[in-house]
Amino acid sequence: MRQDLRKRTKQFALRIIKLYSALPKSTEAQAIGKQILRSGTSVGAHYREAYRSRSDADYISKIEVGLQELEETVYWLELLIESGMVLAEKLNSLMGEAQELTAILVTCVKNTRHKSE
């Protein structure tokens, strides 16, 4: 599972990079794009850091930072849609993946906390 999540978070980052490349060149879209590029690509980096953590507390901390980055990414995706810069249909799949990754990472944290009790 950990290997799959490493691949999945990397694929998510690659999709974010492609989204950024395809955004309109307006100042507003590029400003949001830079934010989404930073938050969306950092999820996998935080997961990889967690993967190599030295303790359960360290693991949980790094996963929770990844969760914060995912939440921020969803926020920027929502702004792209609600501002009309990108059609919702073009981002539905990416939004769905962000929600699935969030659920998986929340489960990772819960399972680790339960194991530590």
N, C-alpha and C positions, 0 to 999 in steps of 0.2 A: 504493500500500500504506500509506504513512504516513497519508493521509487516512482510510482505512478503519480503521486502528488508533486514530486519534483518536476516531472515532465509536464504535468497539467498546469502548474503555475508558470512554467517557462512558456508554454503555448499561449497562456493568457497574456503574458508580457509581449509576446510576438504579435498577437492580435491588437494589442494596445498601440504598438509601434506602427502597425499598418493603418490603424484608425487615424493616428496623428498625421501620417503622411497624406491621407486622403481628405483631411479637413480643409474647409475653405481657407483661403489665405487672408481673410479679414483679420484685423487686429484682435477682435473679440474672440474669434474661433481659435486663433493661435495662442492667445493668453490662456484660455481654458485647456487647449491642447497640451501646452507645456505642463500644466498642473496634472492632467490626466496621465501624461507620459511619465512623470515622476512617481505618482502614487501607484499607478497600474503596473509599472515594471518593478517596483520595489517589493511587491507581495512575494514573489518567488525568492528574492534575495533574503528576505526575512525568514521564509520557510527553510531555506538552506542553512542559515545561521542556526535556527532552532534544531535542525537535523543533527548538527554537530555540538549541541549544547552540552554542558558539563553536569547539569542537574535538572531535576524536574521543574524547579522554580525558574531557572534560566530558560528552559524550553517554553514554559507557559508565557513568560514575559515576551519572548521573541514572537511567538505565535500571536499574542494579543496585539503587538505592534503591526503585524501583518494584517490582522483583522481591522485595525484602524485605517490602514492604507486601503483596504478593500472598500470600506465604508466611504472613504473620501472619493475613491474612484467612482463608486455608484453615484455619489453626489454630482460629480462633474458630468457623468453620462446623462443624468437627469437634466442638468442645465443645458447640455447640447440639444436634447430632445425638446424640452419645454420652451427654449428660446427660438426653436424653429431652424437652428443651424444644421441639424441632421434629422432625417426622418426616423421616427421610432422603429419602424420595421428594419432599418439597417443596424440598429443597436440592440434589438431584442435578444438575439443570441448571446451577445457579449454581456448584457445585463443578467441573463439567465445563468451564465457561467460564473459571474461574480457572486450571485446568490448561492449557487451550489458550493463554490469554494468557501464562502462564509459559513455555510452549514457544516461543511467538513472540518474546517478549522475550529469552529466552536465545539464540535464533538471531540476533537483532539485534546482541547483544553479540559473539557469535562472528564474525559477518560483518564487523563494524566492526574487531575486533581483527585479523582476517585481512587486511583491506584495508590496515591500518596497517603491517603487517609488510613 
